[in-house]
Amino acid sequence: MALSSPESPVPPRRVVINRTENPSEEHEELNKMAHGVVAESRSEDVFSSYACNSLNHRGIKHHLGDIGEAGCLAVSILLALLDNFARGRSRHIWFSISADLRLDAQRDLHDIGCFVKVIDGCQQLDKETRVFGLPADFKEGVVFSTYATLVSSVQKGANRQSRLQQLIDWCGGEQFNGCLIFDECHKAKHFVPGKEESSTKVALAVTTIQRMLPKARVVYCSATGVTDVKNVVGVE
């Protein structure tokens, strides 16, 4: 068996998006896209067709309240994730205000046919880590984390490791090109440029992770109105 040399290009790994027993035409097309069969020139049409079909799904309309302002934001997040998974980007982080919302995120992704793993924050990464690291099925998916976790740390042997650094490591460092989703992003207000010590911990952490992952596709979502532009200075 021939082994690839270090110089050999490694094709991007594509994830399985849908596992329905009786896939629709839109399902079939998106799965082809996810496996690199569909030409890039057709990918926009394929994704748009699939998205429109998915959003007419009775289940997701019920969950998102038919659909309302908050529902529109949720749909934006779901479709951003689906689109990026279909383009071969298999790691993403979704920040939210409550860990309990992870189950809603998992359900809504399933409702639009995106059967990817939604990891229960850094705590689940800790539980699944073995001597040689994480198993393969925990090296991709969506890490659903709270802002409180982002600014916390955990004891690792004789040292403490920040959760922020743990998430950056999981992403793979500065070449990461997946999504950083900041749901309820107004929680990260009060970042003070040039006077970081005066910033809130959450604002500083949100700004830091964006700067440490410069190629990330960043999504900001909030249904809360902005009263002062200084409150969104961390939106880079």
C-alpha positions as CSV (number, residue, x, y, z in Angstrom):
1,M,0.0,0.0,0.0
2,A,1.4,3.3,-1.0
3,L,1.8,5.9,1.7
4,S,1.2,9.6,1.1
5,S,4.3,11.8,1.3
6,P,4.2,14.9,3.6
7,E,3.9,17.0,0.4
8,S,0.8,15.1,-0.9
9,P,-2.4,17.1,-0.7
10,V,-4.9,15.7,1.7
11,P,-8.5,16.1,0.4
12,P,-10.9,17.7,3.0
13,R,-12.9,15.2,5.0
14,R,-16.6,15.5,4.2
15,V,-19.2,14.8,6.9
16,V,-22.5,12.9,6.4
17,I,-25.3,15.5,6.7
18,N,-28.4,13.5,6.3
19,R,-29.4,9.9,7.2
20,T,-33.0,9.8,6.3
21,E,-34.5,6.5,5.1
22,N,-36.5,8.0,2.3
23,P,-34.5,11.1,1.2
24,S,-36.2,13.8,-0.9
25,E,-34.6,15.1,-4.0
26,E,-33.3,18.0,-1.9
27,H,-31.8,15.6,0.6
28,E,-30.0,13.7,-2.1
29,E,-28.6,16.8,-3.7
30,L,-27.3,18.2,-0.4
31,N,-25.6,14.8,0.5
32,K,-23.9,14.9,-2.9
33,M,-22.7,18.4,-2.2
34,A,-21.4,17.3,1.2
35,H,-19.4,14.6,-0.4
36,G,-17.9,16.9,-3.1
37,V,-20.0,15.4,-5.9
38,V,-21.9,18.6,-6.8
39,A,-19.9,21.2,-8.7
40,E,-19.1,24.3,-6.6
41,S,-20.9,26.4,-9.2
42,R,-24.1,24.7,-8.4
43,S,-23.7,24.6,-4.6
44,E,-25.7,27.9,-4.0
45,D,-28.7,26.6,-5.9
46,V,-28.5,23.2,-4.1
47,F,-28.3,24.7,-0.7
48,S,-31.1,27.3,-1.3
49,S,-33.4,24.6,-2.5
50,Y,-32.7,22.3,0.4
51,A,-33.1,25.2,2.9
52,C,-36.5,26.3,1.6
53,N,-37.7,22.7,1.7
54,S,-36.4,22.3,5.3
55,L,-38.0,25.5,6.6
56,N,-41.4,24.3,5.5
57,H,-41.0,21.3,7.8
58,R,-43.9,21.3,10.2
59,G,-41.7,20.4,13.2
60,I,-39.2,23.2,13.0
61,K,-42.0,25.8,12.4
62,H,-43.7,24.6,15.6
63,H,-40.4,24.7,17.6
64,L,-39.5,28.2,16.4
65,G,-42.9,29.7,17.0
66,D,-44.0,30.2,13.4
67,I,-41.4,31.9,13.2
68,G,-41.1,35.2,14.9
69,E,-38.0,37.4,15.6
70,A,-36.2,34.9,17.8
71,G,-37.1,32.1,15.4
72,C,-35.6,34.0,12.5
73,L,-32.3,34.3,14.4
74,A,-32.4,30.6,15.2
75,V,-33.0,29.8,11.5
76,S,-30.0,32.0,10.6
77,I,-27.8,30.0,12.9
78,L,-29.1,26.6,11.8
79,L,-28.6,27.4,8.1
80,A,-25.2,28.9,8.7
81,L,-24.1,25.6,10.3
82,L,-25.8,23.4,7.6
83,D,-24.2,25.4,4.8
84,N,-20.7,25.2,6.4
85,F,-21.0,21.4,7.1
86,A,-22.1,20.9,3.5
87,R,-18.9,22.7,2.4
88,G,-16.7,20.4,4.4
89,R,-16.1,22.6,7.5
90,S,-16.7,20.1,10.3
91,R,-15.9,22.0,13.5
92,H,-17.9,24.9,14.9
93,I,-18.6,26.6,18.2
94,W,-22.0,27.9,19.3
95,F,-22.0,30.2,22.4
96,S,-25.2,30.7,24.3
97,I,-26.5,32.0,27.6
98,S,-27.7,28.6,28.8
99,A,-26.4,25.0,28.5
100,D,-30.0,23.8,28.6
101,L,-30.5,25.2,25.1
102,R,-28.2,22.6,23.6
103,L,-31.0,20.1,23.4
104,D,-33.1,22.6,21.4
105,A,-30.1,23.2,19.1
106,Q,-29.7,19.4,18.5
107,R,-33.4,19.0,17.9
108,D,-33.6,21.9,15.4
109,L,-30.6,20.7,13.5
110,H,-32.1,17.3,13.2
111,D,-35.4,18.9,12.0
112,I,-33.6,20.4,9.0
113,G,-31.9,17.1,8.3
114,C,-28.5,18.1,9.7
115,F,-27.5,15.0,11.8
116,V,-24.3,16.2,13.3
117,K,-23.0,15.9,16.9
118,V,-23.8,18.8,19.2
119,I,-21.2,18.5,22.0
120,D,-22.2,19.5,25.5
121,G,-19.5,22.1,26.0
122,C,-16.0,21.7,27.4
123,Q,-17.4,19.4,30.2
124,Q,-18.2,16.7,27.6
125,L,-14.9,17.1,25.9
126,D,-13.3,16.5,29.3
127,K,-15.3,13.3,29.8
128,E,-14.5,11.9,26.4
129,T,-10.8,12.7,26.4
130,R,-8.6,9.5,26.6
131,V,-4.9,9.0,27.1
132,F,-4.4,9.6,23.4
133,G,-6.9,12.4,23.1
134,L,-10.4,12.6,21.9
135,P,-12.1,9.8,19.9
136,A,-12.7,10.6,16.2
137,D,-16.4,11.4,16.6
138,F,-15.7,14.1,19.1
139,K,-13.1,15.9,16.9
140,E,-15.9,17.3,14.8
141,G,-19.3,18.7,15.3
142,V,-20.7,21.7,17.1
143,V,-19.4,22.5,20.6
144,F,-22.3,24.2,22.4
145,S,-20.8,26.4,25.1
146,T,-22.0,29.0,27.5
147,Y,-20.3,32.4,27.9
148,A,-19.8,31.5,31.6
149,T,-17.7,28.4,30.5
150,L,-15.7,30.5,28.1
151,V,-14.3,32.7,30.9
152,S,-13.7,29.8,33.3
153,S,-10.7,27.4,33.8
154,V,-10.2,23.8,34.9
155,Q,-7.4,22.0,36.8
156,K,-5.3,19.9,34.5
157,G,-2.7,18.0,36.5
158,A,-0.6,20.6,38.4
159,N,-1.8,23.5,36.2
160,R,-5.0,25.2,35.4
161,Q,-6.1,25.5,31.8
162,S,-8.5,28.2,30.5
163,R,-11.6,26.9,28.7
164,L,-10.9,29.5,26.1
165,Q,-7.5,27.8,25.3
166,Q,-9.2,24.4,25.4
167,L,-11.7,25.6,22.7
168,I,-9.0,27.1,20.6
169,D,-7.0,23.8,20.8
170,W,-10.2,21.8,19.8
171,C,-10.6,24.1,16.8
172,G,-7.0,23.4,15.7
173,G,-5.6,26.8,16.1
174,E,-5.4,29.8,13.7
175,Q,-6.2,27.8,10.5
176,F,-9.7,27.1,11.9
177,N,-12.3,28.2,9.3
178,G,-15.5,27.0,10.9
179,C,-18.2,29.1,12.5
180,L,-18.0,31.0,15.8
181,I,-21.6,31.7,16.6
182,F,-22.3,34.3,19.3
183,D,-26.0,33.9,20.2
184,E,-27.3,36.7,22.4
185,C,-24.1,38.5,21.6
186,H,-25.1,41.5,23.6
187,K,-23.7,39.5,26.6
188,A,-20.3,40.4,25.3
189,K,-20.7,44.2,25.5
190,H,-18.4,46.5,27.5
191,F,-15.2,45.8,25.7
192,V,-12.8,48.7,26.1
193,P,-10.1,48.9,23.3
194,G,-6.7,49.9,24.7
195,K,-8.0,49.4,28.3
196,E,-8.7,45.7,28.3
197,E,-8.4,45.5,32.1
198,S,-11.5,47.7,32.2
199,S,-13.5,45.2,30.0
200,T,-15.8,42.6,31.3
201,K,-14.4,39.0,31.3
202,V,-17.0,37.9,28.7
203,A,-16.3,40.8,26.4
204,L,-12.5,40.2,26.6
205,A,-12.9,36.4,26.0
206,V,-15.2,36.9,23.0
207,T,-12.7,39.4,21.5
208,T,-9.7,37.2,22.2
209,I,-11.1,34.0,20.7
210,Q,-11.9,35.9,17.5
211,R,-8.4,37.3,17.3
212,M,-6.9,33.9,18.0
213,L,-9.0,32.3,15.2
214,P,-8.7,34.9,12.5
215,K,-10.1,32.8,9.7
216,A,-13.3,31.8,11.6
217,R,-16.7,32.6,10.1
218,V,-18.2,34.7,12.8
219,V,-22.0,35.0,13.3
220,Y,-23.4,37.5,15.8
221,C,-27.1,37.1,16.8
222,S,-29.2,39.2,19.2
223,A,-32.8,40.3,19.3
224,T,-31.8,43.0,21.8
225,G,-31.6,46.5,20.4
226,V,-28.3,48.5,20.5
227,T,-28.6,51.7,22.6
228,D,-24.9,52.8,22.2
229,V,-22.4,51.8,19.6
230,K,-19.7,51.3,22.3
231,N,-21.7,48.2,23.4
232,V,-20.9,46.4,20.1
233,V,-17.3,47.4,19.8
234,G,-16.3,43.7,20.4
235,V,-18.2,42.8,17.2
236,E,-15.1,42.7,15.0
